[in-house]
Amino acid sequence: MAGPAVFFAVFFAYPVVSIVGRGLQVDGVWQFGRIGEVLGRADIQRVLWFTAWQALASTALTLLIALPAAYVFARFDFPGKQLLRAVVTVPFVLPTVVVGTAFLALLGRGGLLDEMWGVRLDTTVWAILLAHVFFNYAVVVRTVGGLWSQLDPRQEEAARVLGAGRFTAWRRVTLPALGPAVAAAALMVFLFTFTSFGVVQILGGPTFSTLEVEIYRQTAQLLDLPTAAVLTLVQFAAVGGILAVHASTVRRRETALKLVDPAQTARRPSGPRQWALLGGVLLTVLLLILVPLGVLVERSLDGPGGYGFDFYRALQSTGDAGGSFLVPPIEAIWNSLRYALAATGIALLIGGLAAAALTRRAGRLVRGFDALLMLPLGVSAVTVGFGFLITLDKPPLDLRTSWILVPLAQALVGVPFVVRTMLPVLRAVDDRLREAAAVLGASPLRVWREVDLPMVRRAVLIAAGFAFAVSLGEFGATVFIARPDRPTLPVAVARLLGRPGELNYGQAMALSTILMLVCAAALLLLERIRTDKTSGEF
């Protein structure tokens, strides 16, 4: 546990605590009265209210739309099921900047709906809610559908034989068993939407602001560190509570049920109702997922002279970007790939050590350590990024001009995915195998190499893929620390969208399309090597 603990202490806790300290300290004295002052402001209360209610609305809407798909994937067997599962999962690994850009191309000024029917939904809450459903659809399908596929359908059938109606049998038998999975999925969706940044930044305009967006505004634009510090503490407390409840639901899901092989529960759809349900899910995937992504690609090809690659060619020059770049925007592609590869290596090292430690120890300390590893998913990435700038500026950690600063920030987000992917597999390894190897004289390192590694090899590959995808799309921290001559893809897209002109808009669409294709390729590769035992806890 020592390596991961030191890593998180230096590159997570230290920057966050420093930002909070600078905002709430005057001449070394803590000014806790500022908390009440900030929270009493009308504009901050509006931000808190909007953050909470949009997260609740996004969660409810996601559950409503995604639960039928979870049932379809759990109980139906049909051609193209694995491909459809991969398509459904693509939005979850997309950077939030790409999600916001895709819905801007669909719902914004000059977007598809605007051109066809004169309807614009950008800068409205509906655009934000739909984008959140798009992003989190896979969380519900994977989490609830994964458990649903392992529930024995004969229990519900027995209830119906005893006289219960279809809905009553589902409500009395299946729903209580699914409860922990539904709660876990709902909490994760609430967490991701409560801390939403890129989607709200692009689609919300000046009208709507979540806590994360307001922290960015107070830090980067207004330089009001006291307000940013208070909002960081509020978000930290909320995220801590969400993660604590989520941990309890995961434990209930792991221990309370007797499960069966998913291959035994899936059947070919039969009857008009089941085929209609399958058709409805396919239509939902088409409209909710494929149409926004298709419009994004179409807008990247729709140049001034007709369809072509004009916007892609323009990425090779700095002359048309309005002074937004010191280097051609296309260099952001290679920067992002290099940073993401380095971040993946760091995340695998730290996450692998953490997963191994959690496998071999139990108790309250280890549970607290497990919770610590999850915090970067919910704590303000903006705070972490700005904290890097003001803390890692003195020897021996003067990293402000070093390229490694960006991968370190990205790895913080990748580590939880590595841990959650590897931990179930490591826990499934029979301890007697390790003990037998040790009795035969193998050192701890050789035990790991000869016993654990062969069993977790696929999980390591999946963890690497997830870490690579989330590192590639990290935006909140990177927007602060990426150097002007080394922008990442999400930062480059945000810069282009922030400048007027058709060419800048088209280049943003082109870069977003490239980023989407890279993330989708990583996801499809994961699907090819995925097994049921290495699907992870997400």
C-alpha positions as CSV (number, residue, x, y, z in Angstrom):
1,M,0.0,0.0,0.0
2,A,3.0,2.3,0.5
3,G,3.5,3.2,-3.2
4,P,-0.1,4.1,-4.0
5,A,-0.5,5.9,-0.7
6,V,2.6,8.1,-1.3
7,F,1.4,8.8,-4.9
8,F,-2.0,9.9,-3.8
9,A,-0.6,11.9,-0.9
10,V,1.8,13.9,-3.1
11,F,-0.2,14.3,-6.3
12,F,-3.8,14.4,-5.0
13,A,-4.1,15.2,-1.3
14,Y,-1.3,17.8,-1.3
15,P,-2.5,19.9,-4.3
16,V,-6.2,19.8,-3.1
17,V,-5.3,20.7,0.5
18,S,-3.0,23.5,-0.7
19,I,-5.8,25.1,-2.8
20,V,-8.2,24.9,0.1
21,G,-5.6,26.3,2.5
22,R,-4.8,29.3,0.3
23,G,-8.5,30.0,0.0
24,L,-9.4,29.8,3.6
25,Q,-6.2,31.0,5.4
26,V,-5.2,34.6,6.0
27,D,-1.7,35.1,7.5
28,G,-1.7,31.4,8.5
29,V,-5.0,31.6,10.4
30,W,-8.0,29.6,9.1
31,Q,-11.0,31.7,8.3
32,F,-13.9,29.2,8.5
33,G,-16.4,32.0,8.6
34,R,-15.8,32.3,4.8
35,I,-17.7,29.0,4.4
36,G,-20.9,30.6,5.6
37,E,-20.3,33.8,3.7
38,V,-19.9,31.9,0.4
39,L,-22.8,29.5,0.9
40,G,-25.0,32.4,1.8
41,R,-24.6,34.1,-1.5
42,A,-27.6,33.9,-3.8
43,D,-25.5,33.1,-6.9
44,I,-23.8,30.2,-5.2
45,Q,-27.1,28.8,-3.9
46,R,-28.4,28.8,-7.5
47,V,-25.3,26.8,-8.5
48,L,-25.8,24.3,-5.7
49,W,-29.5,23.9,-6.5
50,F,-28.9,23.4,-10.2
51,T,-26.1,20.9,-9.6
52,A,-28.3,18.8,-7.3
53,W,-31.5,18.8,-9.3
54,Q,-29.9,18.3,-12.7
55,A,-28.0,15.3,-11.3
56,L,-31.2,13.9,-9.9
57,A,-33.1,14.5,-13.1
58,S,-30.2,13.0,-15.2
59,T,-30.1,9.9,-13.0
60,A,-33.9,9.4,-13.1
61,L,-34.0,9.9,-16.9
62,T,-31.0,7.5,-17.4
63,L,-32.7,4.8,-15.4
64,L,-35.9,5.2,-17.2
65,I,-34.4,4.9,-20.6
66,A,-31.6,2.4,-19.9
67,L,-33.4,-0.2,-17.7
68,P,-35.3,-1.8,-20.7
69,A,-32.0,-2.2,-22.5
70,A,-30.5,-3.8,-19.4
71,Y,-33.3,-6.4,-19.5
72,V,-32.8,-7.0,-23.2
73,F,-29.1,-7.6,-22.8
74,A,-29.7,-9.9,-19.8
75,R,-32.6,-12.0,-21.1
76,F,-32.4,-11.9,-24.9
77,D,-30.0,-13.6,-27.3
78,F,-30.0,-12.2,-30.8
79,P,-27.5,-11.7,-33.7
80,G,-25.2,-8.7,-33.2
81,K,-25.6,-8.6,-29.5
82,Q,-21.9,-8.3,-28.7
83,L,-21.5,-5.5,-31.3
84,L,-24.5,-3.7,-29.9
85,R,-23.1,-4.0,-26.4
86,A,-19.9,-2.4,-27.6
87,V,-21.8,0.4,-29.4
88,V,-23.7,1.1,-26.2
89,T,-20.5,1.3,-24.2
90,V,-18.7,3.7,-26.6
91,P,-20.2,6.9,-25.1
92,F,-18.9,6.0,-21.6
93,V,-15.3,6.0,-22.7
94,L,-15.7,9.2,-24.8
95,P,-14.3,12.4,-23.4
96,T,-17.0,14.8,-22.1
97,V,-15.7,17.4,-24.5
98,V,-16.6,15.1,-27.4
99,V,-20.0,14.4,-25.9
100,G,-20.7,18.1,-25.6
101,T,-19.4,18.8,-29.1
102,A,-21.6,16.0,-30.6
103,F,-24.8,17.3,-29.0
104,L,-23.8,20.9,-30.0
105,A,-23.6,19.7,-33.6
106,L,-27.1,18.0,-33.1
107,L,-28.9,20.6,-31.0
108,G,-27.0,23.8,-31.3
109,R,-27.0,26.8,-33.6
110,G,-26.5,25.5,-37.2
111,G,-27.0,22.0,-35.9
112,L,-29.1,19.3,-37.5
113,L,-32.3,20.2,-35.7
114,D,-31.8,23.9,-36.3
115,E,-31.4,23.3,-40.0
116,M,-34.3,20.8,-40.4
117,W,-36.9,22.3,-38.1
118,G,-35.5,25.5,-36.7
119,V,-35.2,24.0,-33.2
120,R,-32.3,24.9,-30.9
121,L,-31.8,23.2,-27.5
122,D,-28.2,24.4,-26.7
123,T,-28.0,26.5,-23.6
124,T,-31.1,24.7,-22.3
125,V,-31.2,22.2,-19.6
126,W,-32.7,19.6,-22.0
127,A,-29.4,19.5,-24.0
128,I,-27.5,18.8,-20.8
129,L,-29.9,16.1,-19.6
130,L,-29.8,14.3,-22.9
131,A,-26.0,14.4,-23.1
132,H,-25.8,13.0,-19.6
133,V,-28.2,10.1,-20.5
134,F,-26.0,9.5,-23.6
135,F,-22.8,9.4,-21.5
136,N,-24.2,7.2,-18.6
137,Y,-26.5,4.9,-20.6
138,A,-23.8,2.1,-20.5
139,V,-23.4,2.4,-16.7
140,V,-26.9,1.2,-16.1
141,V,-26.9,-1.4,-18.9
142,R,-23.6,-2.9,-17.7
143,T,-24.2,-2.7,-14.0
144,V,-27.9,-3.8,-13.8
145,G,-27.8,-6.0,-16.9
146,G,-24.7,-7.8,-15.7
147,L,-26.5,-8.9,-12.5
148,W,-29.9,-9.4,-14.2
149,S,-28.3,-11.9,-16.6
150,Q,-27.1,-14.0,-13.6
151,L,-30.5,-14.1,-11.8
152,D,-32.3,-17.5,-12.1
153,P,-35.4,-16.7,-14.2
154,R,-37.1,-19.8,-12.7
155,Q,-37.7,-18.0,-9.4
156,E,-40.0,-15.4,-11.2
157,E,-41.6,-18.3,-13.2
158,A,-42.4,-20.1,-10.0
159,A,-44.1,-17.0,-8.6
160,R,-46.3,-16.8,-11.7
161,V,-47.2,-20.5,-11.5
162,L,-48.4,-19.7,-7.9
163,G,-50.8,-17.1,-9.2
164,A,-48.8,-13.8,-9.3
165,G,-49.2,-11.6,-12.4
166,R,-46.3,-10.7,-14.6
167,F,-45.7,-7.3,-12.9
168,T,-46.3,-8.6,-9.4
169,A,-43.8,-11.4,-9.9
170,W,-41.2,-8.9,-11.2
171,R,-41.9,-6.5,-8.3
172,R,-41.8,-9.2,-5.5
173,V,-39.0,-11.4,-6.8
174,T,-36.7,-9.8,-9.4
175,L,-36.8,-6.1,-8.3
176,P,-35.6,-6.8,-4.7
177,A,-32.7,-8.9,-6.1
178,L,-31.8,-6.1,-8.6
179,G,-32.1,-3.4,-5.9
180,P,-28.4,-3.2,-5.0
181,A,-27.3,-3.1,-8.7
182,V,-29.9,-0.5,-9.5
183,A,-28.8,1.6,-6.5
184,A,-25.1,1.2,-7.4
185,A,-25.8,2.3,-11.0
186,A,-27.9,5.2,-9.9
187,L,-25.3,6.4,-7.5
188,M,-22.5,6.2,-10.1
189,V,-24.7,8.1,-12.6
190,F,-25.5,10.7,-9.9
191,L,-21.8,11.0,-9.1
192,F,-20.8,11.6,-12.8
193,T,-23.6,14.1,-13.4
194,F,-23.1,15.9,-10.1
195,T,-19.4,16.5,-11.0
196,S,-20.1,17.2,-14.7
197,F,-17.8,19.7,-16.3
198,G,-17.1,19.4,-20.1
199,V,-20.8,18.8,-21.0
200,V,-22.1,21.7,-19.0
201,Q,-19.2,24.0,-20.0
202,I,-20.1,23.4,-23.7
203,L,-23.8,23.1,-23.7
204,G,-24.8,25.2,-20.7
205,G,-23.4,28.5,-21.9
206,P,-23.5,31.4,-19.3
207,T,-27.0,30.3,-18.1
208,F,-26.2,27.0,-16.3
209,S,-23.3,26.1,-14.1
210,T,-22.5,23.0,-11.9
211,L,-20.2,23.1,-9.0
212,E,-17.3,21.9,-11.2
213,V,-17.9,24.6,-13.8
214,E,-18.3,27.3,-11.1
215,I,-15.0,26.2,-9.4
216,Y,-13.3,26.6,-12.8
217,R,-14.9,30.0,-13.3
218,Q,-13.9,31.2,-9.8
219,T,-10.4,29.9,-10.2
220,A,-9.4,30.6,-13.8
221,Q,-11.5,33.7,-14.6
222,L,-12.2,35.5,-11.3
223,L,-9.1,34.3,-9.3
224,D,-11.5,34.0,-6.3
225,L,-9.7,31.2,-4.4
226,P,-11.9,31.5,-1.2
227,T,-15.1,30.8,-3.1
228,A,-13.4,28.0,-5.1
229,A,-12.1,26.5,-1.9
230,V,-15.5,26.4,-0.3
231,L,-17.1,24.9,-3.3
232,T,-14.3,22.3,-3.4
233,L,-15.1,21.3,0.2
234,V,-18.8,21.1,-0.6
235,Q,-18.2,18.8,-3.6
236,F,-15.7,16.7,-1.6
237,A,-18.3,16.1,1.2
238,A,-21.0,15.2,-1.3
239,V,-18.7,12.9,-3.2
240,G,-17.5,11.2,0.0
241,G,-21.1,10.5,1.0
242,I,-22.0,9.1,-2.4
243,L,-19.0,6.8,-2.5
244,A,-19.7,5.5,1.1
245,V,-23.3,4.6,0.1
246,H,-22.0,3.1,-3.2
247,A,-19.5,0.9,-1.3
248,S,-22.3,-0.5,0.9
249,T,-24.5,-1.3,-2.2
250,V,-21.6,-3.1,-3.9
251,R,-21.0,-5.3,-0.8
252,R,-24.7,-6.1,-0.7
253,R,-24.7,-7.0,-4.4
254,E,-21.7,-9.3,-3.9
255,T,-22.9,-11.3,-0.9
256,A,-26.7,-11.4,-1.0
257,L,-27.5,-13.5,-4.1
258,K,-27.1,-16.9,-5.6
259,L,-26.1,-16.4,-9.2
260,V,-26.2,-18.6,-12.3
261,D,-24.3,-18.7,-15.6
262,P,-25.5,-15.8,-17.9
263,A,-25.4,-18.2,-20.8
264,Q,-28.3,-20.2,-19.2
265,T,-30.6,-17.2,-18.9
266,A,-30.5,-15.6,-22.4
267,R,-33.1,-16.8,-24.9
268,R,-34.2,-15.8,-28.4
269,P,-37.1,-13.2,-28.2
270,S,-40.5,-14.8,-28.7
271,G,-43.9,-13.2,-29.2
272,P,-44.8,-9.6,-30.3
273,R,-44.1,-8.0,-26.9
274,Q,-40.5,-9.2,-26.7
275,W,-39.8,-8.4,-30.3
276,A,-41.4,-4.9,-29.8
277,L,-39.2,-4.4,-26.7
278,L,-36.0,-5.3,-28.7
279,G,-37.1,-3.0,-31.5
280,G,-37.6,-0.2,-29.0
281,V,-34.2,-0.6,-27.5
282,L,-32.6,-0.7,-31.0
283,L,-34.4,2.5,-31.9
284,T,-33.3,4.2,-28.7
285,V,-29.7,3.2,-29.4
286,L,-30.0,4.7,-32.9
287,L,-31.5,8.0,-31.8
288,L,-29.7,8.5,-28.6
289,I,-26.2,7.2,-29.4
290,L,-25.6,6.7,-33.2
291,V,-27.4,9.9,-34.4
292,P,-25.3,12.4,-32.3
293,L,-22.1,10.6,-33.2
294,G,-23.1,10.5,-36.9
295,V,-23.9,14.2,-36.9
296,L,-20.5,14.9,-35.4
297,V,-18.8,13.1,-38.2
298,E,-21.0,14.7,-40.8
299,R,-20.3,18.2,-39.5
300,S,-16.5,17.5,-39.6
301,L,-16.8,16.7,-43.4
302,D,-19.3,19.5,-44.3
303,G,-16.8,22.2,-45.5
304,P,-17.4,25.5,-47.2
305,G,-17.0,23.9,-50.6
306,G,-19.2,20.9,-49.9
307,Y,-18.3,17.5,-48.3
308,G,-14.6,16.8,-48.0
309,F,-11.6,16.9,-45.7
310,D,-11.1,20.6,-45.7
311,F,-11.4,20.9,-41.9
312,Y,-9.0,18.0,-41.4
313,R,-6.4,19.6,-43.8
314,A,-6.8,22.9,-41.9
315,L,-5.6,21.1,-38.7
316,Q,-2.1,21.1,-40.2
317,S,-1.7,24.9,-40.0
318,T,-1.8,27.5,-37.3
319,G,-2.7,30.3,-39.6
320,D,-6.5,29.8,-39.5
321,A,-7.0,29.1,-35.8
322,G,-7.3,32.8,-34.8
323,G,-4.2,32.8,-32.7
324,S,-5.5,29.9,-30.5
325,F,-2.4,27.7,-31.1
326,L,1.3,28.0,-31.2
327,V,1.6,24.8,-33.1
328,P,-0.7,23.1,-35.7
329,P,-3.8,21.7,-34.0
330,I,-3.0,18.3,-35.5
331,E,0.0,18.0,-33.1
332,A,-2.6,17.7,-30.3
333,I,-3.2,14.1,-31.5
334,W,0.4,13.0,-31.0
335,N,0.6,14.9,-27.7
336,S,-2.5,13.2,-26.4
337,L,-1.3,9.7,-27.4
338,R,2.1,10.2,-25.8
339,Y,0.5,11.6,-22.6
340,A,-2.1,8.8,-22.5
341,L,0.4,6.0,-22.9
342,A,2.6,7.5,-20.1
343,A,-0.5,7.9,-17.9
344,T,-1.6,4.3,-18.6
345,G,1.8,3.0,-17.5
346,I,1.6,5.0,-14.2
347,A,-2.0,4.0,-13.6
348,L,-1.2,0.3,-14.1
349,L,1.8,0.5,-11.7
350,I,-0.1,2.3,-9.0
351,G,-3.4,0.6,-9.5
352,G,-1.9,-2.8,-9.7
353,L,0.0,-2.4,-6.4
354,A,-3.2,-1.1,-4.8
355,A,-5.3,-4.0,-6.1
356,A,-2.8,-6.5,-4.8
357,A,-2.8,-4.8,-1.4
358,L,-6.6,-4.8,-1.2
359,T,-6.6,-8.5,-2.1
360,R,-4.3,-9.6,0.7
361,R,-5.6,-7.4,3.6
362,A,-9.0,-6.7,5.1
363,G,-10.3,-4.3,7.8
364,R,-11.3,-0.8,8.3
365,L,-7.9,0.7,7.2
366,V,-8.1,-1.2,3.9
367,R,-11.7,-0.1,3.3
368,G,-10.6,3.5,3.9
369,F,-7.7,3.0,1.5
370,D,-10.1,1.6,-1.1
371,A,-12.4,4.7,-0.8
372,L,-9.3,7.0,-1.2
373,L,-8.6,5.4,-4.5
374,M,-12.1,6.3,-5.8
375,L,-12.0,10.0,-4.7
376,P,-10.3,11.4,-7.9
377,L,-13.4,10.3,-9.9
378,G,-15.5,12.8,-7.9
379,V,-13.2,15.5,-6.5
380,S,-12.9,18.6,-8.7
381,A,-10.3,17.9,-11.4
382,V,-10.1,21.7,-11.8
383,T,-8.9,22.0,-8.2
384,V,-6.4,19.2,-8.8
385,G,-5.1,20.9,-12.0
386,F,-4.8,24.3,-10.4
387,G,-3.3,22.7,-7.3
388,F,-0.5,21.2,-9.5
389,L,0.4,24.7,-10.7
390,I,0.8,26.2,-7.2
391,T,2.3,23.2,-5.4
392,L,4.6,21.4,-7.8
393,D,6.8,24.5,-8.4
394,K,9.7,24.0,-6.0
395,P,12.6,21.4,-5.9
396,P,12.5,18.5,-5.7
397,L,9.1,18.6,-7.3
398,D,9.4,21.5,-9.6
399,L,7.4,20.0,-12.5
400,R,5.6,23.0,-14.0
401,T,7.7,22.9,-17.1
402,S,8.0,19.1,-17.3
403,W,5.9,17.0,-19.7
404,I,5.2,14.4,-17.0
405,L,2.8,16.8,-15.2
406,V,0.0,16.0,-17.6
407,P,0.3,12.2,-17.4
408,L,0.4,12.4,-13.6
409,A,-2.9,14.2,-13.5
410,Q,-4.4,11.8,-16.0
411,A,-3.2,8.8,-14.1
412,L,-5.2,9.9,-11.0
413,V,-8.4,9.3,-13.0
414,G,-7.1,6.1,-14.5
415,V,-6.1,4.4,-11.2
416,P,-9.7,3.8,-10.0
417,F,-10.5,2.0,-13.3
418,V,-7.4,-0.2,-13.0
419,V,-8.3,-1.1,-9.4
420,R,-11.9,-1.9,-10.1
421,T,-11.0,-4.0,-13.1
422,M,-8.3,-6.1,-11.5
423,L,-9.6,-6.4,-8.0
424,P,-12.4,-9.0,-8.7
425,V,-10.0,-11.2,-10.6
426,L,-7.3,-11.1,-8.0
427,R,-9.9,-11.9,-5.3
428,A,-11.0,-14.9,-7.4
429,V,-7.5,-16.4,-7.3
430,D,-7.4,-19.3,-4.8
431,D,-5.1,-18.5,-1.9
432,R,-4.1,-22.1,-1.7
433,L,-2.3,-21.8,-5.0
434,R,-0.2,-19.0,-3.6
435,E,0.5,-20.9,-0.4
436,A,1.5,-24.0,-2.3
437,A,4.0,-22.0,-4.4
438,A,5.4,-20.4,-1.3
439,V,5.8,-23.8,0.4
440,L,7.7,-25.0,-2.7
441,G,10.2,-22.2,-2.1
442,A,8.9,-19.4,-4.5
443,S,9.6,-15.9,-3.4
444,P,6.6,-13.4,-3.2
445,L,7.7,-11.9,-6.5
446,R,7.8,-15.3,-8.2
447,V,4.5,-16.2,-6.7
448,W,3.0,-13.1,-8.3
449,R,4.7,-13.9,-11.6
450,E,3.8,-17.6,-11.8
451,V,0.4,-17.7,-10.1
452,D,-1.3,-14.3,-10.2
453,L,-0.1,-12.8,-13.4
454,P,-1.2,-15.6,-15.8
455,M,-4.7,-15.3,-14.3
456,V,-5.0,-11.6,-14.4
457,R,-3.3,-11.0,-17.8
458,R,-6.6,-10.2,-19.6
459,A,-7.7,-8.0,-16.7
460,V,-4.5,-6.1,-17.0
461,L,-5.1,-5.5,-20.7
462,I,-8.7,-4.4,-20.0
463,A,-7.5,-2.1,-17.2
464,A,-4.9,-0.6,-19.6
465,G,-7.5,0.0,-22.2
466,F,-9.8,1.8,-19.8
467,A,-6.9,3.9,-18.3
468,F,-5.8,4.8,-21.8
469,A,-9.3,5.9,-22.8
470,V,-10.0,8.0,-19.7
471,S,-6.5,9.6,-19.8
472,L,-7.0,10.5,-23.5
473,G,-10.2,12.4,-22.6
474,E,-9.2,14.0,-19.3
475,F,-10.0,17.7,-19.5
476,G,-10.7,19.3,-16.1
477,A,-7.1,19.2,-14.8
478,T,-5.3,19.2,-18.2
479,V,-6.9,22.5,-19.2
480,F,-4.7,24.2,-16.5
481,I,-1.5,22.3,-16.9
482,A,-1.1,21.6,-20.7
483,R,1.5,23.9,-22.2
484,P,0.4,26.2,-25.0
485,D,2.8,24.5,-27.4
486,R,1.7,21.0,-26.3
487,P,-2.1,21.0,-26.2
488,T,-4.1,17.8,-25.8
489,L,-7.1,16.9,-27.9
490,P,-9.8,17.9,-25.4
491,V,-8.0,21.2,-24.7
492,A,-7.6,21.9,-28.5
493,V,-11.3,21.2,-29.1
494,A,-12.3,23.6,-26.3
495,R,-10.0,26.3,-27.6
496,L,-11.5,26.0,-31.1
497,L,-15.1,26.0,-29.8
498,G,-14.3,29.2,-27.9
499,R,-13.5,31.1,-31.0
500,P,-16.0,32.3,-33.6
501,G,-15.9,31.3,-37.3
502,E,-17.0,28.4,-39.4
503,L,-13.4,27.1,-39.8
504,N,-12.7,27.0,-36.1
505,Y,-16.1,25.2,-35.5
506,G,-15.3,22.7,-38.3
507,Q,-11.8,22.0,-37.0
508,A,-13.3,21.4,-33.5
509,M,-15.7,18.8,-35.1
510,A,-12.8,17.2,-37.0
511,L,-10.6,16.9,-33.8
512,S,-13.6,15.6,-31.8
513,T,-14.2,12.9,-34.5
514,I,-10.6,11.8,-34.4
515,L,-10.8,11.6,-30.6
516,M,-14.0,9.6,-30.8
517,L,-12.5,7.1,-33.3
518,V,-9.5,6.5,-31.1
519,C,-11.6,6.0,-28.0
520,A,-14.0,3.7,-29.9
521,A,-11.1,1.7,-31.3
522,A,-9.8,1.2,-27.7
523,L,-13.2,0.1,-26.6
524,L,-13.7,-2.4,-29.4
525,L,-10.3,-3.9,-28.6
526,L,-11.4,-4.2,-25.0
527,E,-14.6,-6.0,-26.1
528,R,-12.5,-8.6,-28.0
529,I,-10.4,-9.5,-25.0
530,R,-13.2,-9.2,-22.3
531,T,-14.4,-12.2,-20.4
532,D,-17.2,-12.4,-17.9
533,K,-14.7,-12.8,-15.1
534,T,-12.8,-9.7,-16.1
535,S,-15.7,-7.3,-16.6
536,G,-14.8,-5.5,-13.4
537,E,-16.9,-3.8,-10.8
538,F,-18.0,-0.7,-12.7
